[in-house]
C-alpha cells in the first residue's frame, strides 16, 4: 500500500471513530421548543408531560453523555416505571445513578413526598356548606384547646363549596385585631363568591361582644360593595359554637 493510500485509510478510520465517540444524545436546549420539558409545560400544561419529563424538570440537567430526560428515563427504568417504587428510593439510592448528585436526589425525594402528602390530605375544603354545623365540623380542629384568639375565614364558590380555609389573624386571650381589608384581599385573591367568618373565645363565653357585632356589620357592608356575600359569622368556645346566621344577626 502506498503512503498516500495508508494516510487516507487512517484519516477515514479516525473520522469514523470520532463519530462513534461523540455523545449520541442531543442537549435539551437543541431540541424543538415544543419538546423541551419546561417550555412544553408552559405551552401545553403539566398533564402533557411524561413522568421522565417531569423528573427532568426537577433535576434540571443531565451529564455530558446524557440529557436530563434520558437520565430520568434510566432512573424510571430501574424503578420498573412505577412511581410508587421510585418513591421508596432514598437520597443515597438515587446518588448511585451517574449524573445524580445529592441536590438532585433531594429534589426528587422531596417532590415525591409532596405527592404522598397530597394523597393523605382529606378534601374537607371541597365540602358544601348547608348549615352552621358544617362550619363547626370543618373548623373545630383549628380552635380546639386554643388559649389565644384566632380569626379564620372560609372562602366559598358559587355552589357554597369551600375552596380554602384561610387564617386572618392571631391574638392573645383577650382578643385579636382583624383588618377587614385582609379579609377581602383573601376573598378577591381566591375569587370567592361568598365568605364565612369565624373566631374563638378562649374565655368560654359564646355570646358575641359589641366589637364582634361591629366587625361583622362592617365586613357585611363591605361585601355588598364588592358583591361578596357574608353568609355567617361563627364563634367557637368550649367545643360549641354561636352562629350569627342562626340567631338572625346577619
Buried (B, 14 or more C-beta within 10 A) or exposed (E): EEEEEEEEEEEEEEEEEEEEEEEEBEEBEEBEEEEBBBBBBEEEEEEEBBBBBBBBBBBEEBBEEBBBBBBBBBBBEBBEEEEEEBBEBEBEBBBEBEBBEEEBBBBBBEBBEEEEEEEEEEEEBEBEBEEBEBBBEBBBEBBEEBEEBBBBBBBBBEEBBBBBBBEBBEBEEEBBEBEBEBBBEBBEEBEBBBBBBBBBBBEEEEEBEEEBEEBBBEBBEBBEEEEBBBBBBBBBBEEEBBBBBBEEBB
